[in-house]
């Protein structure tokens, strides 16, 4: 059987293969990108699901609008307003998780050979998703304050990309957060060069102490012309439940209309049952309480991971402690004659019954083999200390 | 903003524009393709949703496998076995409605310029979905027994298509059912010419009196080599609820693996909550009872529609009464000096407060402007009689 040419650009992720090893009993895994299911507000979600199946079963179980379930579009509009971003309900569409928002952007925007700039490193599934549409992906370097804007500007001028994709807040895998000053510069560059910037923001609510800078979307009102070149992907996966598969896409009207048409032929619409459940949940006034617990829990786990890494691996590893989100991004320094190969380190770690993800797959090209990603989200503090101690032994 | 070239091939459906008119109070609509929500087994679905949120909230609300929720893959395997088709749970993946199964087939199989053969007429969203991947769509003629196999065989030999897409049972829009003899011949042609045949089967359970012939999938065991060239799309949308967005794709292992990779970057996975709800529902032994009511209700509506059409429009209209499904496919004969233009007829019908869909958009090329589609599924028998009487006045 001869498959489509577009598949030649993409392989099932190396990470997926690693994940098959994680089922072994006794392994402490920092490899995942999942939220902690013990923190899901099961009672609230159940109350919401029951309410909508009782109050509006005909609507919830029938076909629905491709754009999304009306009450949820209103609910997301209110949710975004609380985060300082003005979006009318018809300025967004509901997507089957924010992964579908990325897919619809790819389908709508990218012709084979088009260039796309992403952070180096960035979310692996974005690289693969865009490559399936034929994108030529170019990585822009980052530091602890997010993407290097001077270098990004030069890359935009050199390559004239179809779009720039960024995770400005508590990035995956970087954990980095773009500074306020850089956010404003990116909006200015987008407006001036007429380059679409896609802001992916699944982690923004997961801050530990103080909220991060406003999203590019929230700031776009301060930079004339920038809103016309800005798309924003959001998701309930990290703050409510990934199993519902409810995300959203905010974009300029013409782009949103084209993405809606593409969605019509992708999956017709997102489940009305899960959309209505999310919409009703937002009216229960339980989200703030649930989020407070998530923030506090993740903050403590991140603190313990930072302290354990310093204690157990010392100057053999370098990292910037994140201010929110789910990830540490680190690199092996080679100090004390230790290895700088994260893939080799990962193999030895698995032997010691502890797992993390080597950083190479997160680079679209020129991978830094000394890098690695550690997630603390699903591991209790005692197990974090134990797991990092094992890492120390493995190195 | 410059969009992807693939959008040049596709427009938002003409039908969608028509649907905006249907909100008018008092309109009797035969235009839809929706099941009757009054027949949804709301209590059963609610029981299932509650059970899974009580018994397995962590699994149901967490990220899940791209291939689908284990218990549902087992449930679908059993459901297909009852229909005479042997499929192991790992021989299928769960999709976000069967629309996504089509999208994944397009993404996996179709390179720009590839040829695809469909029935003329066929499901509109399939034409558009495949065109977004650059397919050149070729229509094969049908009659009351489904696609004309002699002509299909010649078209396959002439065009060497990437795949052939068929709705063999109670087709949309045709209402036609492929005869047993033709089914076997198609399987032989697929095996001999090594041409992928995609069987879309959302309506097969909606038979009125006697079950339809076995699916191509069920028959493939009788035709050596045919199973390797056969994909099958199924859905709970017409028999349980479209709002759950649960469908499935059955395909040879290599194709299924590639489609799974494409799904990973399309929406990661289908909602676990709706998958688990469907899986639990299947264990409640309520589906047969619910389906019996649906079959009886639709059968009566179809009988009334056939009688009303004959009484009110006489030999100005010709149609084959369907034996199941949701649709009448008809054409204006021009007898008695009446118009043969279905689009003009549709305009006059809307003035008389009754709606149907002109048939032209269901043809990939060379539309037959005298054709139209009428759905009886959501209209009670009194309103069917009234609506068809209005059609008589409009013609």
Interface residues (C-beta under 8 A of the other chain):
Chain A: X1 X2 X3 X4 X5 X6 X7 X10 X11 X12 X13 X16 X34 X35 X37 X38 X40 X42 X45 X46 X49 X50 X53 X54 X57 X58 X59 X60 X61 X62 X63 X64 X95 X96 X97 X99 X100 X102 X103 X107 X108 X109 X110 X111 X112 X114 X125 X128 X129 X132 X133 X162 X196 X229 X237 X241 X242 X243 X244 X245 X252 X254 X255 X258 X261 X262 X264 X265 X266 X267 X268 X269 X270 X271 X272 X273 X274 X277
Chain B: X1 X2 X3 X4 X5 X6 X7 X10 X11 X12 X13 X16 X34 X35 X37 X38 X40 X42 X45 X46 X49 X50 X53 X54 X57 X58 X59 X60 X61 X62 X63 X64 X95 X96 X97 X99 X100 X102 X103 X107 X108 X109 X110 X111 X112 X114 X125 X128 X129 X132 X133 X162 X196 X229 X237 X241 X242 X243 X244 X245 X252 X254 X255 X258 X261 X262 X264 X265 X266 X267 X268 X269 X270 X271 X272 X273 X274 X277
